[in-house]
């Protein structure tokens, strides 16, 4: 028998009345207070960690790639929605970055100038509390990190449609720096200008790779204007900000930096266009359980040498995810190979494979073991 005594359920099936808008806003305010209190507690703990490290004589660089990777993987594992994994990871990256800045923010050199996709990648990885330092060349980034003036550097290494960035690979032939991490950044190109419409554009500036990545769109919408390659998309945006009748292909950040309007958005020919960046530093990264290792190898000059060089990976059950050749600069038609494999150099299986590979190599160098990209 229902509470009404006549077999008829009460109105609404016994459900509580809907919560009003004012009550929902009040609950949001309370949740905000709780979030702020928890973040403050986390920041205080970060300061305690910094104090303990200083008392133990630890280095002033408090950023630990392996520790951050561990935290972010747990964030993804715990996520039950409604926010997606990518959003939660970026929220936690910024919390980690802000807490780290209370200790000592990492100084991160990047291929500049300000407003490049490389800076965007650096901020995605280190958070906006890091101090980013622009350099005109990839060599300049490596030099700044090698000297100790910057803790880390961020450089592009390959694009999903245009291939490798050869200058970055070539730097590893002479540098002692270690790869400490990797960043994947979806690349969305915007046509930026002070002109009011496409009709006013007589010249388009951009980096040569961006011009190539937007070739079909340009052929269809701006077939007549001159296309001029420059050192970076940020430089293209700067030029478009001072030269009448010009436009730049660049990222959305450059529009704000240089006061440009957007004539067209997402003009890249491949919607899945992504660039991979590397984080370089002076210290090796300990294992995390979900790692990648990058190598530089050269085979001996004899028949079947490359097959014999790579065979240990197969026999030890190591997954090779990438191989790229570059001229070695030791002689004509002599090459080195850049190889990525799953696992950390300290993992028993991979360590065994690397011992065999090193014995068969004319050149053998571990460029770094580092946490696999999370998102």
C-alpha positions as CSV (number, residue, x, y, z in Angstrom):
1,X,0.0,0.0,0.0
2,X,1.3,3.4,-1.0
3,X,1.7,6.3,1.4
4,X,-1.5,7.8,-0.1
5,X,-3.5,4.8,1.2
6,X,-5.3,4.2,-2.1
7,X,-2.7,2.3,-4.1
8,X,-1.8,5.4,-6.1
9,X,1.9,6.5,-5.8
10,X,2.6,10.0,-4.8
11,X,3.3,12.6,-7.5
12,X,6.7,12.2,-9.0
13,X,7.0,8.6,-8.0
14,X,8.4,9.5,-4.6
15,X,11.5,11.2,-6.1
16,X,12.7,14.3,-4.3
17,X,11.8,17.7,-5.9
18,X,14.4,19.0,-8.4
19,X,17.2,21.2,-7.0
20,X,16.8,24.8,-7.9
21,X,19.4,26.9,-9.7
22,X,20.4,28.9,-6.6
23,X,21.0,25.7,-4.7
24,X,23.2,24.3,-7.5
25,X,25.2,27.5,-7.6
26,X,25.6,27.2,-3.8
27,X,26.9,23.7,-4.1
28,X,29.4,24.8,-6.9
29,X,30.7,27.5,-4.5
30,X,31.2,25.0,-1.8
31,X,33.0,22.6,-4.2
32,X,35.2,25.5,-5.3
33,X,36.2,26.2,-1.6
34,X,37.0,22.5,-1.2
35,X,39.2,22.5,-4.4
36,X,41.0,25.6,-3.3
37,X,41.7,24.2,0.2
38,X,43.1,20.9,-1.3
39,X,45.3,22.8,-3.8
40,X,46.7,24.9,-1.0
41,X,47.4,21.7,1.0
42,X,49.2,20.2,-2.0
43,X,51.3,23.4,-2.5
44,X,52.3,23.3,1.2
45,X,53.4,19.7,0.8
46,X,55.4,20.6,-2.3
47,X,57.2,23.3,-0.2
48,X,58.0,20.6,2.4
49,X,59.4,18.4,-0.3
50,X,61.6,21.2,-1.5
51,X,62.9,21.9,2.1
52,X,63.7,18.2,2.6
53,X,65.6,18.0,-0.7
54,X,67.6,21.1,0.2
55,X,68.5,19.7,3.6
56,X,69.6,16.5,1.8
57,X,71.8,18.5,-0.5
58,X,69.7,17.8,-3.6
59,X,70.1,19.8,-6.8
60,X,68.0,22.9,-7.3
61,X,66.3,21.4,-10.3
62,X,63.2,19.8,-8.6
63,X,61.4,18.7,-11.7
64,X,61.3,14.9,-12.0
65,X,59.9,13.6,-15.3
66,X,59.4,10.1,-13.9
67,X,57.4,11.4,-10.9
68,X,55.2,13.6,-13.0
69,X,54.5,10.7,-15.4
70,X,53.5,8.5,-12.5
71,X,51.1,11.1,-11.2
72,X,49.5,11.8,-14.5
73,X,49.0,8.1,-15.3
74,X,47.2,7.6,-12.0
75,X,45.0,10.6,-13.0
76,X,44.0,8.8,-16.2
77,X,43.4,5.5,-14.3
78,X,41.1,7.2,-11.7
79,X,39.1,9.2,-14.2
80,X,35.4,8.2,-14.2
81,X,34.2,11.3,-16.1
82,X,32.5,13.5,-17.0
83,X,35.7,15.3,-17.9
84,X,37.9,13.5,-20.5
85,X,41.4,12.3,-19.8
86,X,43.1,15.1,-21.8
87,X,41.3,17.8,-19.9
88,X,42.1,16.2,-16.5
89,X,45.7,15.7,-17.4
90,X,46.1,19.4,-18.4
91,X,44.5,20.5,-15.2
92,X,46.9,18.4,-13.1
93,X,49.8,19.6,-15.2
94,X,49.0,23.2,-14.3
95,X,48.6,22.3,-10.6
96,X,52.0,20.5,-10.7
97,X,53.6,23.4,-12.5
98,X,52.3,26.0,-10.0
99,X,53.5,23.9,-7.1
100,X,56.9,23.4,-8.7
101,X,57.2,27.1,-9.2
102,X,57.0,27.6,-5.4
103,X,60.1,25.5,-5.2
104,X,61.9,26.7,-8.3
105,X,60.3,26.9,-11.7
106,X,62.2,25.0,-14.4
107,X,63.9,27.1,-17.1
108,X,63.0,25.7,-20.5
109,X,64.7,26.7,-23.7
110,X,62.7,26.3,-26.9
111,X,63.0,27.0,-30.6
112,X,61.6,30.5,-30.8
113,X,60.6,33.2,-31.1
114,X,57.7,33.6,-28.8
115,X,54.4,32.2,-30.3
116,X,55.8,29.1,-32.0
117,X,54.3,25.7,-31.8
118,X,57.5,24.7,-29.9
119,X,56.6,27.1,-27.1
120,X,53.1,25.8,-27.1
121,X,54.5,22.3,-26.7
122,X,56.8,23.4,-23.9
123,X,53.9,24.9,-22.0
124,X,51.8,21.8,-22.6
125,X,54.5,19.7,-21.0
126,X,55.8,21.9,-18.2
127,X,52.7,24.0,-17.5
128,X,52.4,27.8,-17.7
129,X,54.4,28.4,-14.5
130,X,57.6,27.3,-16.2
131,X,59.9,30.0,-17.5
132,X,60.3,29.5,-21.3
133,X,63.3,31.0,-23.0
134,X,63.2,31.5,-26.9
135,X,66.3,30.7,-29.1
136,X,66.7,31.3,-32.8
137,X,68.1,27.9,-33.6
138,X,67.9,24.2,-32.4
139,X,71.7,24.4,-31.8
140,X,71.1,27.4,-29.5
141,X,68.6,25.3,-27.5
142,X,71.0,22.5,-27.1
143,X,73.8,24.9,-26.1
144,X,71.8,26.6,-23.4
145,X,70.9,23.3,-21.8
146,X,74.4,21.9,-22.1
147,X,75.8,25.0,-20.4
148,X,73.3,24.7,-17.5
149,X,71.7,28.0,-18.2
150,X,68.4,26.2,-18.8
151,X,67.3,23.0,-17.1
152,X,65.6,21.6,-20.2
153,X,65.0,22.2,-23.8
154,X,62.1,21.5,-26.2
155,X,62.8,20.9,-29.9
156,X,60.7,19.5,-32.8
157,X,61.7,16.1,-34.1
158,X,59.0,15.0,-36.6
159,X,55.7,15.9,-38.1
160,X,53.1,13.3,-39.1
161,X,52.8,14.6,-42.6
162,X,56.1,16.3,-43.4
163,X,58.5,13.9,-41.7
164,X,61.6,14.4,-39.5
165,X,63.3,17.6,-38.5
166,X,66.8,16.8,-39.6
167,X,68.5,19.6,-37.6
168,X,67.3,18.0,-34.3
169,X,68.6,14.5,-35.2
170,X,71.9,15.9,-36.4
171,X,72.4,17.6,-33.0
172,X,72.4,14.3,-31.2
173,X,75.5,13.2,-33.2
174,X,77.5,15.7,-31.3
175,X,75.6,16.4,-28.1
176,X,75.8,14.6,-24.7
177,X,72.2,15.7,-23.7
178,X,69.7,13.0,-22.8
179,X,66.1,12.8,-24.1
180,X,63.9,13.2,-21.0
181,X,60.4,13.2,-22.5
182,X,58.3,13.6,-25.6
183,X,55.3,15.8,-26.5
184,X,52.6,15.3,-29.1
185,X,50.9,18.5,-30.3
186,X,48.0,18.5,-32.7
187,X,48.9,21.3,-35.2
188,X,46.1,23.6,-36.2
189,X,47.0,26.4,-38.6
190,X,45.3,29.8,-38.8
191,X,45.5,32.4,-41.5
192,X,46.2,35.6,-39.7
193,X,46.2,39.2,-41.0
194,X,45.4,42.8,-40.4
195,X,43.4,42.7,-43.6
196,X,39.6,42.5,-43.4
197,X,39.2,39.7,-46.0
198,X,41.1,37.3,-48.2
199,X,40.8,39.8,-51.1
200,X,43.3,42.1,-49.4
201,X,46.0,39.5,-49.1
202,X,48.9,39.7,-51.7
203,X,51.6,37.7,-49.8
204,X,51.5,34.8,-47.3
205,X,54.3,34.3,-44.9
206,X,55.0,31.0,-43.0
207,X,57.6,28.4,-42.1
208,X,58.2,26.2,-45.1
209,X,56.7,23.1,-43.4
210,X,53.5,25.0,-42.6
211,X,53.2,26.2,-46.2
212,X,53.5,22.6,-47.3
213,X,50.9,21.4,-44.7
214,X,48.4,24.0,-46.0
215,X,49.2,23.7,-49.7
216,X,45.7,22.4,-50.8
217,X,43.9,25.1,-48.9
218,X,46.1,27.8,-50.3
219,X,45.7,26.5,-53.9
220,X,42.0,26.6,-53.5
221,X,41.5,29.9,-51.6
222,X,44.6,32.0,-52.3
223,X,46.2,30.7,-55.5
224,X,47.6,34.1,-56.6
225,X,49.3,35.6,-53.6
226,X,53.1,35.0,-53.2
227,X,54.1,32.4,-50.6
228,X,57.2,33.3,-48.7
229,X,59.0,30.9,-46.3
230,X,60.5,32.3,-43.2
231,X,62.3,31.0,-40.1
232,X,59.2,30.4,-38.0
233,X,55.5,31.0,-37.9
234,X,56.0,33.5,-35.2
235,X,58.2,35.5,-37.5
236,X,55.6,35.2,-40.1
237,X,53.0,36.7,-37.8
238,X,55.3,39.5,-36.9
239,X,55.8,40.4,-40.5
240,X,52.1,40.3,-41.2
241,X,51.5,42.7,-38.3
242,X,53.7,45.4,-39.9
243,X,53.3,44.8,-43.7
244,X,50.0,45.8,-45.4
245,X,48.5,43.3,-47.7
246,X,50.1,40.3,-46.0
247,X,48.9,37.3,-44.0
248,X,50.7,34.7,-41.9
249,X,50.0,31.0,-41.3
250,X,50.6,30.5,-37.6
251,X,49.1,29.2,-34.4
252,X,46.3,30.8,-32.5
253,X,48.7,32.1,-29.8
254,X,50.5,34.2,-32.4
255,X,47.3,36.0,-33.2
256,X,47.1,37.4,-29.7
257,X,50.8,38.1,-29.4
258,X,50.9,40.2,-32.6
259,X,47.4,41.7,-32.7
260,X,46.2,39.9,-35.8
261,X,42.7,38.9,-36.9
262,X,41.8,35.4,-38.0
263,X,40.7,35.2,-41.7
264,X,40.4,31.3,-41.6
265,X,40.9,28.6,-39.0
266,X,42.1,25.0,-39.2
267,X,43.4,25.4,-42.8
268,X,45.8,22.4,-42.6
269,X,45.3,19.8,-45.3
270,X,45.5,16.9,-42.8
271,X,43.1,17.2,-39.8
272,X,45.2,14.7,-37.9
273,X,48.4,16.7,-38.4
274,X,50.6,16.3,-35.3
275,X,54.1,17.3,-34.4
276,X,56.3,15.4,-32.0
277,X,58.7,17.3,-29.8
278,X,61.5,16.1,-27.6
279,X,62.5,17.3,-24.1
280,X,66.3,17.3,-23.7
281,X,68.2,17.6,-20.4
282,X,71.5,16.7,-18.7
283,X,70.2,13.9,-16.5
284,X,69.0,10.4,-17.3
285,X,65.4,9.6,-16.3
286,X,64.8,6.5,-14.0
287,X,62.4,3.8,-15.2
288,X,58.6,4.3,-14.8
289,X,57.3,1.0,-16.1
290,X,55.9,2.6,-19.3
291,X,59.0,3.9,-21.1
292,X,60.6,4.4,-24.5
293,X,64.3,4.4,-25.4
294,X,65.9,6.3,-28.3
295,X,69.2,5.1,-29.9
296,X,71.7,6.2,-32.5
297,X,73.3,3.2,-34.4
298,X,75.5,2.6,-37.3
299,X,76.1,-0.8,-38.9
300,X,79.4,-2.1,-39.9
301,X,80.2,-2.0,-43.7
302,X,79.5,-5.6,-44.6
303,X,76.7,-7.6,-46.3
304,X,73.7,-8.2,-44.0
305,X,75.1,-5.8,-41.3
306,X,71.8,-3.9,-40.7
307,X,69.8,-7.1,-40.3
308,X,72.3,-8.5,-37.8
309,X,72.4,-5.1,-36.0
310,X,68.6,-5.1,-35.4
311,X,68.1,-8.9,-34.9
312,X,68.7,-8.8,-31.1
313,X,65.5,-6.7,-30.7
314,X,63.4,-9.4,-32.2
315,X,65.0,-12.2,-30.3
316,X,64.6,-10.4,-27.0
317,X,60.9,-9.5,-27.7
318,X,61.6,-5.7,-28.0
319,X,59.1,-3.7,-30.1
320,X,60.9,-1.3,-32.4
321,X,58.5,1.7,-33.1
322,X,60.6,3.9,-35.4
323,X,63.8,3.8,-37.5
324,X,65.2,6.8,-39.4
325,X,68.5,7.2,-41.4
326,X,70.7,10.3,-41.6
327,X,74.0,10.9,-43.3
328,X,76.8,10.2,-40.7
329,X,79.1,12.9,-42.0
330,X,81.9,10.3,-41.7
331,X,82.1,9.7,-45.5
332,X,80.0,9.5,-48.6
333,X,76.9,7.3,-48.5
334,X,77.6,6.4,-44.8
335,X,74.6,6.5,-42.6
336,X,73.5,6.4,-38.9
337,X,70.1,5.1,-37.8
338,X,67.9,6.7,-35.2
339,X,65.8,4.0,-33.6
340,X,63.0,4.1,-31.0
341,X,62.1,1.0,-29.0
342,X,59.6,0.3,-26.2
343,X,61.1,-0.1,-22.7
344,X,63.8,1.5,-20.5
345,X,67.5,0.8,-21.0
346,X,67.6,-0.6,-17.5
347,X,64.8,-3.2,-18.2
348,X,66.4,-6.7,-18.2
349,X,65.1,-7.6,-21.7
350,X,66.1,-4.4,-23.3
351,X,69.4,-4.2,-21.5
352,X,70.2,-7.7,-22.9
353,X,69.3,-6.6,-26.4
354,X,71.3,-3.4,-26.1
355,X,74.5,-5.3,-25.1
356,X,74.3,-7.4,-28.2
357,X,73.5,-4.4,-30.5
358,X,76.4,-2.5,-29.1
359,X,78.8,-5.4,-29.9
360,X,77.6,-5.4,-33.5
361,X,77.6,-1.6,-34.0
362,X,80.1,0.7,-35.6
363,X,78.4,3.5,-33.7
364,X,76.2,2.9,-30.6
365,X,74.7,5.6,-28.4
366,X,71.7,5.6,-26.1
367,X,70.0,9.0,-26.5
368,X,67.7,8.5,-23.6
369,X,65.1,6.5,-21.9
370,X,62.0,8.4,-20.9
371,X,58.3,8.1,-20.1
372,X,56.1,7.3,-23.0
373,X,53.7,10.0,-24.1
374,X,50.6,10.0,-21.9
375,X,48.3,12.1,-24.1
